[in-house]
Amino acid sequence: MDLKKLLYLGLGGAVLIAACQPGAKRYQLRGQVLDKNPATNEITVNHEAIPGFMSAMTMPYKVKDSAVVQEVEPGDKIAAEVVVAKNGNDYWLEDVRITDESGRKTTPVPAPAQRIAAGERVPNLPLINQDGKTIHLDDFKGKAVLMTFIYTRCPMPNFCPRLSSQFAKIHDDLEKIPDAYAKTHLLTVSFDPNYDTPPVLRHYGLAYLDNDASGFAQWDFASAAPSDLRKLADAFGLVYFEQGNQIAHSMDIVLISPQGRILKYWAADWTAAELEDALRTAATAPPGVQTVQTGRVQ
Amino acid sequence: MNRYLPLSLWCWWLLVGASVLAFWPGCGDRQAEHRGEELFQQNCATCHEAPNPELKKQPPKLEGLFQSKTLPSGALATDEQVRKTIIKGVGTMPAFDQRLSTEDVNDLLAYLHQLK
């Protein structure tokens, strides 16, 4: 068999495998590219409603073909297929076609924030927790802190509900290890302070703490005044902006050392086990030997 | 004879036809169900139709919701209770008060009633 035949056979096989991914669902997407990140092979798309998958919104998508990320530019209108894996946790774009280039580079894209580098001190801005109490990141010195950002109205299962569910898993695991529980803290910060008032955050937190309010001693749900929140978000590289009746946002998780310094960032690729391991390691490592890791840049 | 008469007659019959259809028993309901189905696909199916092991609690399937006396939460399966659940959220289900209008929720209820 000559090389050409082999190549065709290989290509045919690849197409067949791609087309026959067991249980994968496919949906048609139409929208406008707002941003692209060749480092992570992602494009952020402001898209129309995708019947059966999600309502109209802006969110980042991984793209199977890295050449596509090189080709598209912010402002381009595209059509593509959203492929959702059988387990529902993984999704990406395939068959991306640029349908209109006339708006290229003319779309205003939110400026990416310059976040604090790993090893730097965290800002000590005031937050208001689920009990209406003012707290600061400095209050948790001596404990390793795992922090993330959500808004309670988020309807996307793979975004805020996933973050809170996986934090709940970490909380439940740590609760069984008193020493680790005492040396760690979880912090969920809402970037929707007008809606996520302390009572709303308390109600939300209780749902993830199996209605056991004692869990708030180890896991705070907080928000802040809008100006402080923007400073905090910029410090940690979180991007969020209102879009219609919802909030488009990036996913960010931050690990802070017991000395109040950034240890690591995560964006989308993480597991609860990985976060928990990193948190427990940070809590038990002696001061001065904390390993600063460079997280993936969103 | 007025040359516009045939056209006006057609318009008249069109108007009568549309009025009859609008008041035909069940026609309005079907429109609400159809719109409710679209809203369901956009807002509810992502969680209720797609099991996600990474969520703390699996959102229940909603087929036959009103065939049972009680909702998955244990509350009575009434329009009022389902409306409250959609608007305010329950447990880990988020509130949809900022996303859905009263009319949207009415249409969703119409769709959920016929979902078997």
Interface residues (C-beta under 8 A of the other chain):
Chain A: A49 I50 P51 G52 F53 M54 S55 A56 V84 N87 G88 N89 T152 R153 C154 P155 M156 P157 N158 C160 P161 R162 S164 S165 Q166 A168 K169 Y195 A207 Y208 N245 Q246
Chain B: E38 Q41 Q42 N43 A45 T46 C47 E49 A50 P51 N52 P53 E54 L55 K56 G91 T92 P94 A95 F96 Q98 R99
